[in-house]
Amino acid sequence: MSCLATFKTTSMALLFERSCREAGIGARIAPVPRKLSSSCGLACEFPCEERTKAEALAAERKIEVAAVHDLDKI
């Protein structure tokens, strides 16, 4: 199951992806689906099993995540 983190800026999306990969979380940049709203056209997809770890990492590194969505529910 995959989750998708959305961001207000491209730089936050890229920083989130890099930080996740450094922490061993399999993350990749993806376009924001049309069903979701974001001022930035980039999102980051990662395993939902790693959501708690990814959110803690984002908070620790002051990465501004707009929202996290379960791709199976959108």
PQR file of N, CA, C, O and H, with PARSE charges and radii, in Angstrom:
ATOM      1  N   MET A   1       0.849  -1.168   0.000 -0.4000 1.5000
ATOM      2  CA  MET A   1       0.000   0.000   0.000 -0.0000 2.0000
ATOM      3  C   MET A   1       0.899   1.237   0.000  0.5500 1.7000
ATOM      4  O   MET A   1       1.881   1.302   0.740 -0.5500 1.4000
ATOM      5  N   SER A   2       0.551   2.216  -0.839 -0.4000 1.5000
ATOM      6  CA  SER A   2       1.366   3.422  -0.951 -0.0000 2.0000
ATOM      7  C   SER A   2       0.645   4.637  -0.405  0.5500 1.7000
ATOM      8  O   SER A   2      -0.578   4.753  -0.490 -0.5500 1.4000
ATOM      9  H   SER A   2      -0.246   2.163  -1.440  0.4000 1.0000
ATOM     10  N   CYS A   3       1.435   5.539   0.158 -0.4000 1.5000
ATOM     11  CA  CYS A   3       0.949   6.831   0.611 -0.0000 2.0000
ATOM     12  C   CYS A   3       1.572   7.900  -0.268  0.5500 1.7000
ATOM     13  O   CYS A   3       2.611   7.681  -0.890 -0.5500 1.4000
ATOM     14  H   CYS A   3       2.429   5.445   0.227  0.4000 1.0000
ATOM     15  N   LEU A   4       0.930   9.050  -0.313 -0.4000 1.5000
ATOM     16  CA  LEU A   4       1.415  10.157  -1.118 -0.0000 2.0000
ATOM     17  C   LEU A   4       1.438  11.410  -0.255  0.5500 1.7000
ATOM     18  O   LEU A   4       0.406  11.838   0.261 -0.5500 1.4000
ATOM     19  H   LEU A   4       0.086   9.227   0.192  0.4000 1.0000
ATOM     20  N   ALA A   5       2.611  11.989  -0.104 -0.4000 1.5000
ATOM     21  CA  ALA A   5       2.747  13.239   0.631 -0.0000 2.0000
ATOM     22  C   ALA A   5       2.714  14.384  -0.373  0.5500 1.7000
ATOM     23  O   ALA A   5       3.389  14.330  -1.401 -0.5500 1.4000
ATOM     24  H   ALA A   5       3.450  11.642  -0.523  0.4000 1.0000
ATOM     25  N   THR A   6       1.933  15.418  -0.078 -0.4000 1.5000
ATOM     26  CA  THR A   6       1.877  16.592  -0.931 -0.0000 2.0000
ATOM     27  C   THR A   6       2.522  17.771  -0.217  0.5500 1.7000
ATOM     28  O   THR A   6       2.623  17.797   1.010 -0.5500 1.4000
ATOM     29  H   THR A   6       1.386  15.462   0.757  0.4000 1.0000
ATOM     30  N   PHE A   7       2.952  18.738  -1.005 -0.4000 1.5000
ATOM     31  CA  PHE A   7       3.718  19.871  -0.487 -0.0000 2.0000
ATOM     32  C   PHE A   7       3.287  21.152  -1.177  0.5500 1.7000
ATOM     33  O   PHE A   7       2.721  21.118  -2.269 -0.5500 1.4000
ATOM     34  H   PHE A   7       2.869  18.716  -2.001  0.4000 1.0000
ATOM     35  N   LYS A   8       3.556  22.285  -0.536 -0.4000 1.5000
ATOM     36  CA  LYS A   8       3.246  23.579  -1.134 -0.0000 2.0000
ATOM     37  C   LYS A   8       4.367  24.046  -2.057  0.5500 1.7000
ATOM     38  O   LYS A   8       4.143  24.887  -2.928 -0.5500 1.4000
ATOM     39  H   LYS A   8       4.016  22.313   0.352  0.4000 1.0000
ATOM     40  N   THR A   9       5.566  23.509  -1.873 -0.4000 1.5000
ATOM     41  CA  THR A   9       6.690  23.920  -2.709 -0.0000 2.0000
ATOM     42  C   THR A   9       7.458  22.713  -3.221  0.5500 1.7000
ATOM     43  O   THR A   9       7.497  21.660  -2.585 -0.5500 1.4000
ATOM     44  H   THR A   9       5.749  22.826  -1.165  0.4000 1.0000
ATOM     45  N   THR A  10       8.060  22.893  -4.373 -0.4000 1.5000
ATOM     46  CA  THR A  10       8.877  21.838  -4.978 -0.0000 2.0000
ATOM     47  C   THR A  10      10.061  21.489  -4.084  0.5500 1.7000
ATOM     48  O   THR A  10      10.418  20.319  -3.952 -0.5500 1.4000
ATOM     49  H   THR A  10       8.029  23.749  -4.890  0.4000 1.0000
ATOM     50  N   SER A  11      10.666  22.494  -3.474 -0.4000 1.5000
ATOM     51  CA  SER A  11      11.849  22.240  -2.649 -0.0000 2.0000
ATOM     52  C   SER A  11      11.526  21.342  -1.460  0.5500 1.7000
ATOM     53  O   SER A  11      12.359  20.523  -1.069 -0.5500 1.4000
ATOM     54  H   SER A  11      10.377  23.445  -3.581  0.4000 1.0000
ATOM     55  N   MET A  12      10.341  21.475  -0.878 -0.4000 1.5000
ATOM     56  CA  MET A  12       9.957  20.607   0.243 -0.0000 2.0000
ATOM     57  C   MET A  12       9.759  19.169  -0.237  0.5500 1.7000
ATOM     58  O   MET A  12      10.120  18.228   0.470 -0.5500 1.4000
ATOM     59  H   MET A  12       9.665  22.139  -1.196  0.4000 1.0000
ATOM     60  N   ALA A  13       9.193  18.993  -1.422 -0.4000 1.5000
ATOM     61  CA  ALA A  13       8.998  17.643  -1.976 -0.0000 2.0000
ATOM     62  C   ALA A  13      10.343  16.965  -2.201  0.5500 1.7000
ATOM     63  O   ALA A  13      10.521  15.798  -1.851 -0.5500 1.4000
ATOM     64  H   ALA A  13       8.900  19.758  -1.996  0.4000 1.0000
ATOM     65  N   LEU A  14      11.284  17.692  -2.779 -0.4000 1.5000
ATOM     66  CA  LEU A  14      12.603  17.127  -3.048 -0.0000 2.0000
ATOM     67  C   LEU A  14      13.364  16.831  -1.761  0.5500 1.7000
ATOM     68  O   LEU A  14      14.044  15.810  -1.664 -0.5500 1.4000
ATOM     69  H   LEU A  14      11.139  18.640  -3.063  0.4000 1.0000
ATOM     70  N   LEU A  15      13.253  17.717  -0.772 -0.4000 1.5000
ATOM     71  CA  LEU A  15      13.913  17.500   0.510 -0.0000 2.0000
ATOM     72  C   LEU A  15      13.320  16.286   1.228  0.5500 1.7000
ATOM     73  O   LEU A  15      14.051  15.499   1.829 -0.5500 1.4000
ATOM     74  H   LEU A  15      12.700  18.546  -0.851  0.4000 1.0000
ATOM     75  N   PHE A  16      12.004  16.137   1.165 -0.4000 1.5000
ATOM     76  CA  PHE A  16      11.343  14.986   1.787 -0.0000 2.0000
ATOM     77  C   PHE A  16      11.827  13.691   1.149  0.5500 1.7000
ATOM     78  O   PHE A  16      12.162  12.738   1.852 -0.5500 1.4000
ATOM     79  H   PHE A  16      11.410  16.776   0.677  0.4000 1.0000
ATOM     80  N   GLU A  17      11.866  13.651  -0.184 -0.4000 1.5000
ATOM     81  CA  GLU A  17      12.315  12.440  -0.867 -0.0000 2.0000
ATOM     82  C   GLU A  17      13.750  12.095  -0.473  0.5500 1.7000
ATOM     83  O   GLU A  17      14.042  10.949  -0.131 -0.5500 1.4000
ATOM     84  H   GLU A  17      11.594  14.425  -0.756  0.4000 1.0000
ATOM     85  N   ARG A  18      14.629  13.066  -0.519 -0.4000 1.5000
ATOM     86  CA  ARG A  18      16.038  12.821  -0.185 -0.0000 2.0000
ATOM     87  C   ARG A  18      16.178  12.356   1.265  0.5500 1.7000
ATOM     88  O   ARG A  18      16.924  11.418   1.545 -0.5500 1.4000
ATOM     89  H   ARG A  18      14.392  13.997  -0.797  0.4000 1.0000
ATOM     90  N   SER A  19      15.475  12.998   2.175 -0.4000 1.5000
ATOM     91  CA  SER A  19      15.543  12.630   3.590 -0.0000 2.0000
ATOM     92  C   SER A  19      15.027  11.215   3.822  0.5500 1.7000
ATOM     93  O   SER A  19      15.615  10.456   4.592 -0.5500 1.4000
ATOM     94  H   SER A  19      14.869  13.761   1.947  0.4000 1.0000
ATOM     95  N   CYS A  20      13.933  10.860   3.159 -0.4000 1.5000
ATOM     96  CA  CYS A  20      13.385   9.511   3.293 -0.0000 2.0000
ATOM     97  C   CYS A  20      14.371   8.473   2.781  0.5500 1.7000
ATOM     98  O   CYS A  20      14.609   7.459   3.438 -0.5500 1.4000
ATOM     99  H   CYS A  20      13.456  11.476   2.533  0.4000 1.0000
ATOM    100  N   ARG A  21      14.938   8.721   1.621 -0.4000 1.5000
ATOM    101  CA  ARG A  21      15.891   7.757   1.055 -0.0000 2.0000
ATOM    102  C   ARG A  21      17.103   7.581   1.967  0.5500 1.7000
ATOM    103  O   ARG A  21      17.582   6.462   2.154 -0.5500 1.4000
ATOM    104  H   ARG A  21      14.745   9.544   1.088  0.4000 1.0000
ATOM    105  N   GLU A  22      17.598   8.675   2.532 -0.4000 1.5000
ATOM    106  CA  GLU A  22      18.738   8.604   3.457 -0.0000 2.0000
ATOM    107  C   GLU A  22      18.384   7.784   4.695  0.5500 1.7000
ATOM    108  O   GLU A  22      19.255   7.143   5.284 -0.5500 1.4000
ATOM    109  H   GLU A  22      17.209   9.584   2.380  0.4000 1.0000
ATOM    110  N   ALA A  23      17.111   7.800   5.093 -0.4000 1.5000
ATOM    111  CA  ALA A  23      16.652   7.064   6.275 -0.0000 2.0000
ATOM    112  C   ALA A  23      16.218   5.635   5.931  0.5500 1.7000
ATOM    113  O   ALA A  23      15.744   4.906   6.802 -0.5500 1.4000
ATOM    114  H   ALA A  23      16.404   8.321   4.615  0.4000 1.0000
ATOM    115  N   GLY A  24      16.378   5.238   4.678 -0.4000 1.5000
ATOM    116  CA  GLY A  24      16.025   3.884   4.281 -0.0000 2.0000
ATOM    117  C   GLY A  24      14.569   3.677   3.926  0.5500 1.7000
ATOM    118  O   GLY A  24      14.109   2.538   3.839 -0.5500 1.4000
ATOM    119  H   GLY A  24      16.763   5.831   3.970  0.4000 1.0000
ATOM    120  N   ILE A  25      13.837   4.757   3.721 -0.4000 1.5000
ATOM    121  CA  ILE A  25      12.436   4.678   3.322 -0.0000 2.0000
ATOM    122  C   ILE A  25      12.393   4.781   1.794  0.5500 1.7000
ATOM    123  O   ILE A  25      12.912   5.738   1.220 -0.5500 1.4000
ATOM    124  H   ILE A  25      14.211   5.682   3.792  0.4000 1.0000
ATOM    125  N   GLY A  26      11.787   3.813   1.152 -0.4000 1.5000
ATOM    126  CA  GLY A  26      11.691   3.824  -0.308 -0.0000 2.0000
ATOM    127  C   GLY A  26      10.710   4.880  -0.775  0.5500 1.7000
ATOM    128  O   GLY A  26       9.502   4.644  -0.792 -0.5500 1.4000
ATOM    129  H   GLY A  26      11.365   3.036   1.618  0.4000 1.0000
ATOM    130  N   ALA A  27      11.212   6.033  -1.152 -0.4000 1.5000
ATOM    131  CA  ALA A  27      10.365   7.142  -1.581 -0.0000 2.0000
ATOM    132  C   ALA A  27      10.741   7.554  -2.990  0.5500 1.7000
ATOM    133  O   ALA A  27      11.889   7.413  -3.414 -0.5500 1.4000
ATOM    134  H   ALA A  27      12.194   6.225  -1.139  0.4000 1.0000
ATOM    135  N   ARG A  28       9.733   8.077  -3.722 -0.4000 1.5000
ATOM    136  CA  ARG A  28      10.016   8.582  -5.061 -0.0000 2.0000
ATOM    137  C   ARG A  28       9.100   9.760  -5.369  0.5500 1.7000
ATOM    138  O   ARG A  28       7.952   9.806  -4.928 -0.5500 1.4000
ATOM    139  H   ARG A  28       8.801   8.192  -3.378  0.4000 1.0000
ATOM    140  N   ILE A  29       9.623  10.699  -6.126 -0.4000 1.5000
ATOM    141  CA  ILE A  29       8.843  11.851  -6.558 -0.0000 2.0000
ATOM    142  C   ILE A  29       7.789  11.378  -7.551  0.5500 1.7000
ATOM    143  O   ILE A  29       8.056  10.529  -8.401 -0.5500 1.4000
ATOM    144  H   ILE A  29      10.556  10.662  -6.484  0.4000 1.0000
ATOM    145  N   ALA A  30       6.592  11.936  -7.431 -0.4000 1.5000
ATOM    146  CA  ALA A  30       5.486  11.591  -8.321 -0.0000 2.0000
ATOM    147  C   ALA A  30       4.658  12.849  -8.581  0.5500 1.7000
ATOM    148  O   ALA A  30       4.671  13.772  -7.767 -0.5500 1.4000
ATOM    149  H   ALA A  30       6.375  12.626  -6.741  0.4000 1.0000
ATOM    150  N   PRO A  31       3.950  12.897  -9.688 -0.5600 1.5000
ATOM    151  CA  PRO A  31       3.059  14.039  -9.927  0.2800 2.0000
ATOM    152  C   PRO A  31       1.861  13.972  -8.977  0.5500 1.7000
ATOM    153  O   PRO A  31       1.445  12.889  -8.566 -0.5500 1.4000
ATOM    154  N   VAL A  32       1.319  15.130  -8.637 -0.4000 1.5000
ATOM    155  CA  VAL A  32       0.128  15.174  -7.791 -0.0000 2.0000
ATOM    156  C   VAL A  32      -1.069  14.773  -8.651  0.5500 1.7000
ATOM    157  O   VAL A  32      -1.290  15.369  -9.705 -0.5500 1.4000
ATOM    158  H   VAL A  32       1.658  16.009  -8.971  0.4000 1.0000
ATOM    159  N   PRO A  33      -1.847  13.772  -8.221 -0.5600 1.5000
ATOM    160  CA  PRO A  33      -3.033  13.376  -8.991  0.2800 2.0000
ATOM    161  C   PRO A  33      -4.025  14.534  -9.106  0.5500 1.7000
ATOM    162  O   PRO A  33      -4.118  15.372  -8.208 -0.5500 1.4000
ATOM    163  N   ARG A  34      -4.750  14.574 -10.195 -0.4000 1.5000
ATOM    164  CA  ARG A  34      -5.720  15.654 -10.421 -0.0000 2.0000
ATOM    165  C   ARG A  34      -6.791  15.717  -9.338  0.5500 1.7000
ATOM    166  O   ARG A  34      -7.372  16.777  -9.104 -0.5500 1.4000
ATOM    167  H   ARG A  34      -4.674  13.894 -10.924  0.4000 1.0000
ATOM    168  N   LYS A  35      -7.058  14.592  -8.675 -0.4000 1.5000
ATOM    169  CA  LYS A  35      -8.077  14.569  -7.616 -0.0000 2.0000
ATOM    170  C   LYS A  35      -7.645  15.365  -6.384  0.5500 1.7000
ATOM    171  O   LYS A  35      -8.480  15.770  -5.576 -0.5500 1.4000
ATOM    172  H   LYS A  35      -6.586  13.732  -8.865  0.4000 1.0000
ATOM    173  N   LEU A  36      -6.340  15.585  -6.247 -0.4000 1.5000
ATOM    174  CA  LEU A  36      -5.818  16.289  -5.085 -0.0000 2.0000
ATOM    175  C   LEU A  36      -5.436  17.707  -5.469  0.5500 1.7000
ATOM    176  O   LEU A  36      -5.105  17.978  -6.623 -0.5500 1.4000
ATOM    177  H   LEU A  36      -5.661  15.257  -6.904  0.4000 1.0000
ATOM    178  N   SER A  37      -5.479  18.585  -4.527 -0.4000 1.5000
ATOM    179  CA  SER A  37      -5.135  19.976  -4.767 -0.0000 2.0000
ATOM    180  C   SER A  37      -3.798  20.304  -4.130  0.5500 1.7000
ATOM    181  O   SER A  37      -3.542  19.944  -2.982 -0.5500 1.4000
ATOM    182  H   SER A  37      -5.748  18.364  -3.589  0.4000 1.0000
ATOM    183  N   SER A  38      -2.959  20.981  -4.871 -0.4000 1.5000
ATOM    184  CA  SER A  38      -1.672  21.418  -4.343 -0.0000 2.0000
ATOM    185  C   SER A  38      -1.127  22.514  -5.237  0.5500 1.7000
ATOM    186  O   SER A  38      -1.299  22.463  -6.455 -0.5500 1.4000
ATOM    187  H   SER A  38      -3.167  21.274  -5.805  0.4000 1.0000
ATOM    188  N   SER A  39      -0.475  23.500  -4.653 -0.4000 1.5000
ATOM    189  CA  SER A  39       0.124  24.551  -5.467 -0.0000 2.0000
ATOM    190  C   SER A  39       1.408  24.068  -6.119  0.5500 1.7000
ATOM    191  O   SER A  39       1.900  24.695  -7.057 -0.5500 1.4000
ATOM    192  H   SER A  39      -0.335  23.542  -3.664  0.4000 1.0000
ATOM    193  N   CYS A  40       1.946  22.980  -5.642 -0.4000 1.5000
ATOM    194  CA  CYS A  40       3.144  22.369  -6.219 -0.0000 2.0000
ATOM    195  C   CYS A  40       2.708  21.144  -7.000  0.5500 1.7000
ATOM    196  O   CYS A  40       1.853  20.396  -6.528 -0.5500 1.4000
ATOM    197  H   CYS A  40       1.547  22.471  -4.879  0.4000 1.0000
ATOM    198  N   GLY A  41       3.261  20.918  -8.165 -0.4000 1.5000
ATOM    199  CA  GLY A  41       2.875  19.787  -8.981 -0.0000 2.0000
ATOM    200  C   GLY A  41       3.582  18.496  -8.614  0.5500 1.7000
ATOM    201  O   GLY A  41       3.359  17.468  -9.254 -0.5500 1.4000
ATOM    202  H   GLY A  41       3.956  21.526  -8.549  0.4000 1.0000
ATOM    203  N   LEU A  42       4.436  18.528  -7.587 -0.4000 1.5000
ATOM    204  CA  LEU A  42       5.170  17.327  -7.183 -0.0000 2.0000
ATOM    205  C   LEU A  42       4.698  16.825  -5.826  0.5500 1.7000
ATOM    206  O   LEU A  42       4.352  17.596  -4.931 -0.5500 1.4000
ATOM    207  H   LEU A  42       4.617  19.363  -7.067  0.4000 1.0000
ATOM    208  N   ALA A  43       4.700  15.510  -5.713 -0.4000 1.5000
ATOM    209  CA  ALA A  43       4.380  14.842  -4.451 -0.0000 2.0000
ATOM    210  C   ALA A  43       5.451  13.782  -4.250  0.5500 1.7000
ATOM    211  O   ALA A  43       6.337  13.625  -5.090 -0.5500 1.4000
ATOM    212  H   ALA A  43       4.981  14.884  -6.440  0.4000 1.0000
ATOM    213  N   CYS A  44       5.375  13.064  -3.155 -0.4000 1.5000
ATOM    214  CA  CYS A  44       6.336  12.003  -2.890 -0.0000 2.0000
ATOM    215  C   CYS A  44       5.568  10.766  -2.435  0.5500 1.7000
ATOM    216  O   CYS A  44       4.820  10.798  -1.457 -0.5500 1.4000
ATOM    217  H   CYS A  44       4.655  13.191  -2.473  0.4000 1.0000
ATOM    218  N   GLU A  45       5.773   9.684  -3.165 -0.4000 1.5000
ATOM    219  CA  GLU A  45       5.122   8.420  -2.846 -0.0000 2.0000
ATOM    220  C   GLU A  45       6.057   7.569  -1.995  0.5500 1.7000
ATOM    221  O   GLU A  45       7.258   7.498  -2.255 -0.5500 1.4000
ATOM    222  H   GLU A  45       6.380   9.658  -3.959  0.4000 1.0000
ATOM    223  N   PHE A  46       5.490   6.922  -0.974 -0.4000 1.5000
ATOM    224  CA  PHE A  46       6.280   6.069  -0.085 -0.0000 2.0000
ATOM    225  C   PHE A  46       5.366   5.010   0.516  0.5500 1.7000
ATOM    226  O   PHE A  46       4.145   5.169   0.486 -0.5500 1.4000
ATOM    227  H   PHE A  46       4.515   6.979  -0.763  0.4000 1.0000
ATOM    228  N   PRO A  47       5.929   3.926   1.064 -0.5600 1.5000
ATOM    229  CA  PRO A  47       5.096   2.864   1.644  0.2800 2.0000
ATOM    230  C   PRO A  47       4.337   3.357   2.879  0.5500 1.7000
ATOM    231  O   PRO A  47       4.916   3.988   3.764 -0.5500 1.4000
ATOM    232  N   CYS A  48       3.049   3.066   2.927 -0.4000 1.5000
ATOM    233  CA  CYS A  48       2.241   3.483   4.088 -0.0000 2.0000
ATOM    234  C   CYS A  48       2.742   2.862   5.391  0.5500 1.7000
ATOM    235  O   CYS A  48       2.531   3.419   6.468 -0.5500 1.4000
ATOM    236  H   CYS A  48       2.579   2.554   2.209  0.4000 1.0000
ATOM    237  N   GLU A  49       3.404   1.710   5.294 -0.4000 1.5000
ATOM    238  CA  GLU A  49       3.946   1.073   6.499 -0.0000 2.0000
ATOM    239  C   GLU A  49       5.013   1.961   7.156  0.5500 1.7000
ATOM    240  O   GLU A  49       5.309   1.804   8.341 -0.5500 1.4000
ATOM    241  H   GLU A  49       3.576   1.257   4.419  0.4000 1.0000
ATOM    242  N   GLU A  50       5.581   2.883   6.392 -0.4000 1.5000
ATOM    243  CA  GLU A  50       6.629   3.777   6.892 -0.0000 2.0000
ATOM    244  C   GLU A  50       6.094   5.167   7.232  0.5500 1.7000
ATOM    245  O   GLU A  50       6.872   6.092   7.465 -0.5500 1.4000
ATOM    246  H   GLU A  50       5.340   3.010   5.429  0.4000 1.0000
ATOM    247  N   ARG A  51       4.777   5.316   7.260 -0.4000 1.5000
ATOM    248  CA  ARG A  51       4.175   6.649   7.445 -0.0000 2.0000
ATOM    249  C   ARG A  51       4.614   7.313   8.746  0.5500 1.7000
ATOM    250  O   ARG A  51       4.995   8.484   8.735 -0.5500 1.4000
ATOM    251  H   ARG A  51       4.144   4.565   7.070  0.4000 1.0000
ATOM    252  N   THR A  52       4.571   6.608   9.842 -0.4000 1.5000
ATOM    253  CA  THR A  52       4.951   7.193  11.134 -0.0000 2.0000
ATOM    254  C   THR A  52       6.400   7.652  11.102  0.5500 1.7000
ATOM    255  O   THR A  52       6.720   8.752  11.553 -0.5500 1.4000
ATOM    256  H   THR A  52       4.261   5.657   9.851  0.4000 1.0000
ATOM    257  N   LYS A  53       7.266   6.816  10.573 -0.4000 1.5000
ATOM    258  CA  LYS A  53       8.689   7.153  10.476 -0.0000 2.0000
ATOM    259  C   LYS A  53       8.904   8.360   9.556  0.5500 1.7000
ATOM    260  O   LYS A  53       9.691   9.251   9.877 -0.5500 1.4000
ATOM    261  H   LYS A  53       7.006   5.922  10.207  0.4000 1.0000
ATOM    262  N   ALA A  54       8.207   8.391   8.415 -0.4000 1.5000
ATOM    263  CA  ALA A  54       8.350   9.491   7.461 -0.0000 2.0000
ATOM    264  C   ALA A  54       7.834  10.811   8.047  0.5500 1.7000
ATOM    265  O   ALA A  54       8.451  11.860   7.862 -0.5500 1.4000
ATOM    266  H   ALA A  54       7.568   7.668   8.155  0.4000 1.0000
ATOM    267  N   GLU A  55       6.710  10.753   8.748 -0.4000 1.5000
ATOM    268  CA  GLU A  55       6.159  11.970   9.351 -0.0000 2.0000
ATOM    269  C   GLU A  55       7.066  12.487  10.472  0.5500 1.7000
ATOM    270  O   GLU A  55       7.241  13.696  10.621 -0.5500 1.4000
ATOM    271  H   GLU A  55       6.208   9.901   8.899  0.4000 1.0000
ATOM    272  N   ALA A  56       7.638  11.575  11.257 -0.4000 1.5000
ATOM    273  CA  ALA A  56       8.566  11.989  12.317 -0.0000 2.0000
ATOM    274  C   ALA A  56       9.819  12.608  11.714  0.5500 1.7000
ATOM    275  O   ALA A  56      10.331  13.601  12.230 -0.5500 1.4000
ATOM    276  H   ALA A  56       7.496  10.593  11.136  0.4000 1.0000
ATOM    277  N   LEU A  57      10.308  12.040  10.645 -0.4000 1.5000
ATOM    278  CA  LEU A  57      11.478  12.561   9.949 -0.0000 2.0000
ATOM    279  C   LEU A  57      11.191  13.956   9.401  0.5500 1.7000
ATOM    280  O   LEU A  57      12.025  14.853   9.524 -0.5500 1.4000
ATOM    281  H   LEU A  57       9.893  11.233  10.226  0.4000 1.0000
ATOM    282  N   ALA A  58      10.024  14.145   8.800 -0.4000 1.5000
ATOM    283  CA  ALA A  58       9.642  15.452   8.266 -0.0000 2.0000
ATOM    284  C   ALA A  58       9.586  16.493   9.387  0.5500 1.7000
ATOM    285  O   ALA A  58      10.064  17.615   9.218 -0.5500 1.4000
ATOM    286  H   ALA A  58       9.347  13.417   8.699  0.4000 1.0000
ATOM    287  N   ALA A  59       9.012  16.127  10.515 -0.4000 1.5000
ATOM    288  CA  ALA A  59       8.930  17.056  11.644 -0.0000 2.0000
ATOM    289  C   ALA A  59      10.315  17.404  12.171  0.5500 1.7000
ATOM    290  O   ALA A  59      10.605  18.564  12.465 -0.5500 1.4000
ATOM    291  H   ALA A  59       8.624  15.215  10.653  0.4000 1.0000
ATOM    292  N   GLU A  60      11.160  16.395  12.288 -0.4000 1.5000
ATOM    293  CA  GLU A  60      12.519  16.594  12.794 -0.0000 2.0000
ATOM    294  C   GLU A  60      13.324  17.524  11.886  0.5500 1.7000
ATOM    295  O   GLU A  60      14.098  18.350  12.369 -0.5500 1.4000
ATOM    296  H   GLU A  60      10.924  15.453  12.050  0.4000 1.0000
ATOM    297  N   ARG A  61      13.141  17.391  10.584 -0.4000 1.5000
ATOM    298  CA  ARG A  61      13.915  18.191   9.621 -0.0000 2.0000
ATOM    299  C   ARG A  61      13.172  19.441   9.155  0.5500 1.7000
ATOM    300  O   ARG A  61      13.619  20.137   8.244 -0.5500 1.4000
ATOM    301  H   ARG A  61      12.512  16.720  10.191  0.4000 1.0000
ATOM    302  N   LYS A  62      12.033  19.715   9.790 -0.4000 1.5000
ATOM    303  CA  LYS A  62      11.221  20.897   9.492 -0.0000 2.0000
ATOM    304  C   LYS A  62      10.804  20.963   8.018  0.5500 1.7000
ATOM    305  O   LYS A  62      10.851  22.016   7.382 -0.5500 1.4000
ATOM    306  H   LYS A  62      11.670  19.149  10.530  0.4000 1.0000
ATOM    307  N   ILE A  63      10.399  19.807   7.505 -0.4000 1.5000
ATOM    308  CA  ILE A  63       9.887  19.707   6.140 -0.0000 2.0000
ATOM    309  C   ILE A  63       8.377  19.898   6.211  0.5500 1.7000
ATOM    310  O   ILE A  63       7.683  19.143   6.893 -0.5500 1.4000
ATOM    311  H   ILE A  63      10.361  18.951   8.022  0.4000 1.0000
ATOM    312  N   GLU A  64       7.874  20.894   5.517 -0.4000 1.5000
ATOM    313  CA  GLU A  64       6.456  21.231   5.566 -0.0000 2.0000
ATOM    314  C   GLU A  64       5.653  20.344   4.618  0.5500 1.7000
ATOM    315  O   GLU A  64       5.654  20.550   3.405 -0.5500 1.4000
ATOM    316  H   GLU A  64       8.437  21.507   4.963  0.4000 1.0000
ATOM    317  N   VAL A  65       4.972  19.358   5.192 -0.4000 1.5000
ATOM    318  CA  VAL A  65       4.129  18.452   4.432 -0.0000 2.0000
ATOM    319  C   VAL A  65       2.696  19.016   4.480  0.5500 1.7000
ATOM    320  O   VAL A  65       2.150  19.245   5.560 -0.5500 1.4000
ATOM    321  H   VAL A  65       4.972  19.191   6.178  0.4000 1.0000
ATOM    322  N   ALA A  66       2.097  19.235   3.301 -0.4000 1.5000
ATOM    323  CA  ALA A  66       0.735  19.760   3.262 -0.0000 2.0000
ATOM    324  C   ALA A  66      -0.263  18.711   3.725  0.5500 1.7000
ATOM    325  O   ALA A  66      -1.152  19.002   4.524 -0.5500 1.4000
ATOM    326  H   ALA A  66       2.540  19.049   2.424  0.4000 1.0000
ATOM    327  N   ALA A  67      -0.115  17.483   3.221 -0.4000 1.5000
ATOM    328  CA  ALA A  67      -1.015  16.392   3.588 -0.0000 2.0000
ATOM    329  C   ALA A  67      -0.396  15.064   3.178  0.5500 1.7000
ATOM    330  O   ALA A  67       0.473  15.007   2.308 -0.5500 1.4000
ATOM    331  H   ALA A  67       0.608  17.247   2.571  0.4000 1.0000
ATOM    332  N   VAL A  68      -0.862  13.995   3.825 -0.4000 1.5000
ATOM    333  CA  VAL A  68      -0.469  12.628   3.440 -0.0000 2.0000
ATOM    334  C   VAL A  68      -1.757  11.881   3.124  0.5500 1.7000
ATOM    335  O   VAL A  68      -2.703  11.877   3.912 -0.5500 1.4000
ATOM    336  H   VAL A  68      -1.568  14.042   4.532  0.4000 1.0000
ATOM    337  N   HIS A  69      -1.773  11.246   1.952 -0.4000 1.5000
ATOM    338  CA  HIS A  69      -2.966  10.549   1.469 -0.0000 2.0000
ATOM    339  C   HIS A  69      -2.645   9.077   1.237  0.5500 1.7000
ATOM    340  O   HIS A  69      -1.554   8.736   0.780 -0.5500 1.4000
ATOM    341  H   HIS A  69      -1.005  11.249   1.312  0.4000 1.0000
ATOM    342  N   ASP A  70      -3.586   8.222   1.550 -0.4000 1.5000
ATOM    343  CA  ASP A  70      -3.509   6.803   1.231 -0.0000 2.0000
ATOM    344  C   ASP A  70      -3.976   6.660  -0.206  0.5500 1.7000
ATOM    345  O   ASP A  70      -5.134   6.954  -0.503 -0.5500 1.4000
ATOM    346  H   ASP A  70      -4.472   8.498   1.921  0.4000 1.0000
ATOM    347  N   LEU A  71      -3.113   6.220  -1.100 -0.4000 1.5000
ATOM    348  CA  LEU A  71      -3.472   6.159  -2.526 -0.0000 2.0000
ATOM    349  C   LEU A  71      -4.633   5.214  -2.813  0.5500 1.7000
ATOM    350  O   LEU A  71      -5.312   5.383  -3.826 -0.5500 1.4000
ATOM    351  H   LEU A  71      -2.172   5.982  -0.858  0.4000 1.0000
ATOM    352  N   ASP A  72      -4.882   4.237  -1.968 -0.4000 1.5000
ATOM    353  CA  ASP A  72      -6.001   3.323  -2.175 -0.0000 2.0000
ATOM    354  C   ASP A  72      -7.340   3.982  -1.862  0.5500 1.7000
ATOM    355  O   ASP A  72      -8.391   3.463  -2.239 -0.5500 1.4000
ATOM    356  H   ASP A  72      -4.330   4.099  -1.145  0.4000 1.0000
ATOM    357  N   LYS A  73      -7.308   5.125  -1.173 -0.4000 1.5000
ATOM    358  CA  LYS A  73      -8.544   5.781  -0.754 -0.0000 2.0000
ATOM    359  C   LYS A  73      -8.852   7.051  -1.549  0.5500 1.7000
ATOM    360  O   LYS A  73      -9.822   7.750  -1.254 -0.5500 1.4000
ATOM    361  H   LYS A  73      -6.455   5.547  -0.867  0.4000 1.0000
ATOM    362  N   ILE A  74      -8.036   7.346  -2.547 -0.4000 1.5000
ATOM    363  CA  ILE A  74      -8.334   8.549  -3.351 -0.0000 2.0000
ATOM    364  C   ILE A  74      -8.748   8.187  -4.761  0.5500 1.7000
ATOM    365  O   ILE A  74      -9.033   9.072  -5.567 -0.5500 1.4000
ATOM    366  H   ILE A  74      -7.248   6.778  -2.787  0.4000 1.0000
TER
END
